[in-house]
Structure formats: C-alpha cells, structure tokens
Amino acid sequence: MSIVLEKLFYGNLRPNESLQPVNSEYLSLNRKISTLIDSYHKKLSREEYDELENLIDLLGQSTSIYSSAAYTEGFRLGAMVMIEVFGGMNLKGDEQ
C-alpha cells in the first residue's frame, strides 16, 4: 500500500496541522490581530473581553468550516482534472 493511502486509512494524514503560511501579508495581519487583541484586553472589562473572545472563537469556527469546504472542493476539482488528463474523458464522461 502507498504511504499516503496508509496514512489516510489510519487517520494520520492531517494537512491542516502542518500548514504554516509564509506569506508576509499573512504574518503581518496576525501580528496586527495580536496587537489589537492585547489592546482590547487592557481596555475592556473582564465580561466585555470574554464576549470578544467568544466572538473570536465563533469566527474561528466559521473560518475552519469554510476552509474545510474549500479544501474539499479544491481536492475534488484536482481529482476531476487528473481523471480528465489521464483518462481521456471530459467532465461529462464523453470520450474525446
């Protein structure tokens, strides 16, 4: 069995855990977010800050669900491209 298929079978293939974007804009945005969160932590009451944290958690969950859907759709599209390229079929299943 191939190594990738074996990892997939045993649930050991988790690309989201090894993803580390190196885009400078991404890194800059995360620094700005951290600075703003720290600023709000100092300004807000404990209750207000807890509400802000809850909002941030909900946004994170929403982003995670969207990212998962985008990953799945991208994977499907890649597989369809491979089928078309290697199979000599178009996406409707008609031979070319």
C-alpha positions as CSV (number, residue, x, y, z in Angstrom):
1,M,0.0,0.0,0.0
2,S,1.3,3.5,-0.7
3,I,2.4,5.6,2.2
4,V,-0.2,8.3,1.6
5,L,-3.1,5.8,1.3
6,E,-1.9,4.1,4.5
7,K,-1.7,7.4,6.4
8,L,-5.2,8.3,5.1
9,F,-6.6,4.9,6.1
10,Y,-5.3,5.2,9.7
11,G,-6.4,8.8,10.0
12,N,-2.8,10.1,10.2
13,L,-3.0,12.4,7.3
14,R,-3.8,15.9,8.6
15,P,-2.5,18.6,6.2
16,N,-4.1,21.4,8.3
17,E,-1.7,20.6,11.2
18,S,1.4,21.0,9.1
19,L,0.3,24.1,7.3
20,Q,2.4,27.1,8.1
21,P,1.8,30.0,5.6
22,V,4.9,32.0,4.9
23,N,3.1,34.8,3.1
24,S,4.4,38.1,4.6
25,E,1.0,39.7,4.4
26,Y,-0.5,36.8,6.5
27,L,2.2,37.1,9.1
28,S,1.7,40.9,9.3
29,L,-2.0,40.5,9.7
30,N,-1.6,38.1,12.5
31,R,0.8,40.5,14.3
32,K,-1.8,43.2,13.9
33,I,-4.6,41.0,15.2
34,S,-2.5,40.0,18.3
35,T,-1.7,43.7,19.0
36,L,-5.4,44.6,18.8
37,I,-6.5,41.7,21.0
38,D,-3.9,42.8,23.6
39,S,-5.2,46.3,23.4
40,Y,-8.8,45.3,23.9
41,H,-7.7,43.1,26.8
42,K,-6.3,46.2,28.5
43,K,-9.3,48.4,27.7
44,L,-12.3,46.2,28.2
45,S,-13.9,44.8,31.4
46,R,-13.5,41.1,32.1
47,E,-17.1,40.4,30.9
48,E,-16.6,42.5,27.7
49,Y,-13.4,40.8,26.9
50,D,-14.9,37.4,27.5
51,E,-17.7,38.4,25.0
52,L,-15.0,39.4,22.5
53,E,-13.2,36.1,23.0
54,N,-16.4,34.3,22.3
55,L,-16.9,36.3,19.1
56,I,-13.3,35.5,18.0
57,D,-13.9,31.8,18.7
58,L,-17.1,31.8,16.6
59,L,-15.3,33.5,13.8
60,G,-12.5,30.8,14.0
61,Q,-15.1,28.0,13.9
62,S,-16.8,29.6,10.9
63,T,-13.4,30.1,9.1
64,S,-12.5,26.5,9.8
65,I,-15.7,25.2,8.3
66,Y,-15.3,27.4,5.2
67,S,-11.6,26.3,4.9
68,S,-12.6,22.6,5.1
69,A,-15.2,23.1,2.4
70,A,-12.7,25.0,0.2
71,Y,-10.1,22.2,0.7
72,T,-12.7,19.5,-0.2
73,E,-13.8,21.4,-3.3
74,G,-10.2,22.0,-4.4
75,F,-9.4,18.3,-3.9
76,R,-12.4,17.3,-6.0
77,L,-11.5,19.7,-8.7
78,G,-7.9,18.4,-8.8
79,A,-9.2,14.8,-8.9
80,M,-11.5,15.7,-11.8
81,V,-8.6,17.3,-13.7
82,M,-6.5,14.2,-13.2
83,I,-9.3,11.9,-14.4
84,E,-9.7,14.1,-17.5
85,V,-6.0,14.2,-18.2
86,F,-5.2,10.6,-17.6
87,G,-8.5,9.1,-18.7
88,G,-9.0,11.0,-22.0
89,M,-12.6,11.8,-20.8
90,N,-14.2,15.2,-20.4
91,L,-16.1,16.0,-17.2
92,K,-19.4,14.9,-18.7
93,G,-17.9,11.4,-19.3
94,D,-17.8,11.6,-23.1
95,E,-14.7,10.3,-24.8
96,Q,-12.7,12.9,-26.7
